[in-house]
């Protein structure tokens, strides 16, 4: 939910601070000189967060999918059961080999769909779902 706050400086100029808070996402804030700009930004940001399009692009540009997968394999996978480790490692390795060089900001729905179709050519639907789940 967006919260719009009007602020007046000592010299009398007004600015508008917007806070967008949505469960599961970090609070996003912006400051604008015009109320209409603040409202537009709040609506666009909130819609992007709900649609799953909102991503901290600065941070996402710094890291690749390979880095994320390697971190998962190092920190999370060892806590799983041995059989789960084998399957997840196999699935994550496939993703790393095919799109691991991409920065996180470039891993879009379209890229996932394209690779899902590649998987579907060689695997049963249940197997494709497992690759997508890991």
N, C-alpha and C positions, 0 to 999 in steps of 0.2 A: 504494500500500500504506500502511496506517495504522500508526503507531508510537505506542504509549501509554507515557507516562513518569510515574511517581509521584514527586512532589516533596514534601519535608517542610520546612516553614518552621522558623525558630528557635523559635517558640512551640509547635511540635509539630503544627500543623494541616497536613493533607495536601491537595494539589491534584493534579489529573491533567492533564497537557499532552498533547495529541494533535497529531501531524503527519501529514497525509495527503499523500503524494507519489505522483503518477501522471504517467507520461511524457506530455509535451505540455501540461501544466498547471502553473501556479505552485503552490508548496507552500502548503497551507492549514493554519493552526494554530488551536487553540482551547484554553482553559484552563477546567477545571470543578472543582467541589467534590466531585462524586460520580463514581465510576468508571462507573456505569451511564450517566450522562448523557454522559460522554466517549465511551463505546463507541457509543451511539446516534448521536451527532453524526458520529463517524468513519464509520459505516456509511452514513448518509444522504448525507454529503458525497461519499464515494467512489462511491456508486451514481449520484448526480446527475452527477458528472464523467464516468462511463462512458456514461451515457445521453445526454450532451450537454445536460443541463439546468442544469449549474452555470455561473454567470456572475456576475461581480462586479457585483451589482446597483447599488451606489452609483455606480460609474463608468458603468455602462450607462444609468442614469437621466439622466446629465448630457449625453449625446450622442444625436443623432438619426441615422437612416439617411442622411439627406441629407449630414450632416457627414462620415460615413464614406465615402460615394460620392465626394464632392467631393475628399476627401483622396486617395483612390485615383486619381481622374482627374488630379489635380495631380502626385502623386509617383510613381505606378507606371505608368500608361498611357503616358507618353512613352517609356518604355523598350521598348515593344512595337513590332512591325512596323506599318507604316502600315495595312495591311488589317485587322489585328487591332484596331487603335485604332478604326477606323470601326465595326466590329461591336460591340465591347465598349462603346463610348460609347453606341450606340443601345440596347443592352440595359440598361445601367446607368441611362440616362435614363428608360427606361420604369419601372424600379423606383422611382426617385426621385420620379417624378410620381404613382405610385400609393400608395406607403407611406412616402415619404421623411420625412413629418412625424412619424412614430412614433419614440419613443425606442427605443434598441437593446434594452432589456429587454422591450419589448412586441412585438418581431418574433419571434413564436413559430412553431413548426412549423405550427400551424393557420392562421396568417396566410399563410404561404408556400403551403400547399396550396390555400387559397382563391384566391389570385392565380394559381397554376399552372392551376387550372380555368378561370379567366378567359382566360388565354393559350391554353388548349387549344381554346376555342371558335373562335378566329380564326386559329390557326396549326397547322401540321403538328407531329406529335410530336417530330421532330428539332429543330425550331425552339424548341419549349418547353424541351427539354433544354438548348439553348444559352443561353436566357434564365436558366435555373437555374444554369448553370455560371459565369456571369459575375457 
